[in-house]
């Protein structure tokens, strides 16, 4: 996955006001922000593996366990890493919080101000 330390990529739910606030905070911090709805999330496993490596998280942590699809099809099941990546690929709408990426660092934005962690972690002259 090609990323740049001068821009922030955000995968988010554009229908969520909290997610839109995260995007607004990012736009106030750096000149270049690219946004993608969860429906536009990476479609290949390699990109997801890279994001998960940068997040240092298990794929299950990203999922909204209250979502009806999760409840009826995933709850109580245990998958290996590759299968969890496939769950993310095929069901990006299950992702609970925005994912922000800058350079080789990624974070989960549980609150809009979490985006500051990403900018502080990669100080770049704007």
C-alpha positions as CSV (number, residue, x, y, z in Angstrom):
1,X,0.0,0.0,0.0
2,X,1.5,3.3,-1.1
3,X,1.2,6.1,1.5
4,X,2.8,9.5,2.0
5,X,3.9,11.1,5.3
6,X,2.6,14.5,4.0
7,X,-1.0,13.3,3.7
8,X,-3.6,11.5,5.8
9,X,-5.8,8.8,4.4
10,X,-9.0,8.1,6.3
11,X,-11.4,5.2,5.8
12,X,-14.7,6.1,7.5
13,X,-18.5,6.0,7.4
14,X,-19.6,9.2,5.7
15,X,-23.1,8.8,7.2
16,X,-21.7,9.0,10.8
17,X,-21.4,12.6,12.2
18,X,-18.6,11.4,14.6
19,X,-16.6,10.0,11.6
20,X,-17.2,13.3,9.7
21,X,-15.8,15.2,12.7
22,X,-12.6,13.1,12.5
23,X,-12.2,14.1,8.8
24,X,-12.8,17.7,9.7
25,X,-10.1,17.6,12.4
26,X,-7.7,16.0,10.0
27,X,-8.4,18.7,7.3
28,X,-7.6,21.3,9.9
29,X,-4.2,19.7,10.7
30,X,-2.7,18.9,7.3
31,X,-3.0,20.2,3.8
32,X,-3.7,16.8,2.2
33,X,-6.4,14.6,3.4
34,X,-7.8,11.8,1.2
35,X,-11.0,10.2,2.4
36,X,-12.6,6.9,1.4
37,X,-15.9,5.5,2.6
38,X,-15.7,2.0,4.1
39,X,-17.2,0.7,0.9
40,X,-14.0,2.0,-0.9
41,X,-11.8,0.3,1.7
42,X,-8.9,-1.8,0.3
43,X,-10.2,-4.7,-1.6
44,X,-7.0,-6.9,-1.5
45,X,-5.7,-8.9,1.4
46,X,-2.2,-7.5,1.2
47,X,-3.4,-3.9,1.8
48,X,-5.4,-5.1,4.8
49,X,-2.5,-7.1,6.2
50,X,-0.3,-3.9,5.9
51,X,-3.0,-1.8,7.7
52,X,-3.3,-4.4,10.4
53,X,0.4,-4.5,10.9
54,X,0.6,-0.7,11.2
55,X,-2.3,-0.8,13.7
56,X,-0.8,-3.7,15.6
57,X,-4.3,-5.1,16.1
58,X,-6.2,-8.3,15.5
59,X,-8.8,-7.8,12.8
60,X,-11.6,-8.7,15.2
61,X,-10.9,-5.5,17.2
62,X,-12.0,-3.4,14.2
63,X,-15.5,-4.9,13.9
64,X,-18.7,-3.6,15.3
65,X,-20.0,-6.6,17.3
66,X,-23.5,-5.0,17.6
67,X,-24.0,-5.0,13.8
68,X,-26.7,-7.5,12.7
69,X,-24.5,-9.2,10.2
70,X,-21.8,-9.8,12.8
71,X,-24.4,-11.1,15.2
72,X,-25.9,-13.6,12.8
73,X,-22.8,-14.7,10.9
74,X,-19.6,-14.1,12.8
75,X,-20.4,-14.1,16.5
76,X,-18.9,-17.1,18.4
77,X,-16.8,-18.2,15.4
78,X,-13.0,-18.2,15.4
79,X,-11.1,-17.7,12.2
80,X,-7.4,-17.7,11.4
81,X,-5.7,-14.4,10.4
82,X,-6.3,-14.8,6.7
83,X,-10.1,-15.5,7.2
84,X,-10.4,-12.4,9.5
85,X,-8.8,-10.4,6.7
86,X,-11.4,-11.8,4.3
87,X,-14.1,-10.8,6.6
88,X,-12.8,-7.2,6.5
89,X,-12.5,-7.3,2.7
90,X,-16.0,-8.6,2.1
91,X,-17.7,-6.6,4.9
92,X,-16.1,-3.2,5.4
93,X,-19.4,-1.9,6.7
94,X,-18.6,-3.9,9.9
95,X,-15.7,-1.6,10.7
96,X,-16.6,0.3,13.9
97,X,-14.3,3.4,13.8
98,X,-12.5,5.4,11.2
99,X,-9.0,4.2,10.3
100,X,-6.5,7.0,9.7
101,X,-3.1,6.4,8.0
102,X,-0.2,8.7,7.6
103,X,3.1,7.4,6.2
104,X,3.7,4.0,7.7
105,X,1.5,4.6,10.8
106,X,-2.2,3.9,11.2
107,X,-4.6,4.5,14.1
108,X,-8.2,3.8,15.0
109,X,-10.1,7.1,15.7
110,X,-12.5,6.2,18.4
111,X,-13.0,10.0,19.0
112,X,-12.5,12.8,16.5
113,X,-9.5,14.1,18.4
114,X,-7.6,10.8,18.2
115,X,-6.4,12.1,14.8
116,X,-4.0,14.3,16.8
117,X,-2.1,11.1,17.8
118,X,-1.3,10.5,14.2
119,X,-0.1,14.0,13.5
120,X,2.1,14.1,16.6
121,X,3.6,10.7,15.7
122,X,4.7,12.0,12.3
123,X,5.8,15.6,12.5
124,X,6.2,16.9,9.0
125,X,6.7,20.4,7.9
126,X,3.5,21.4,6.1
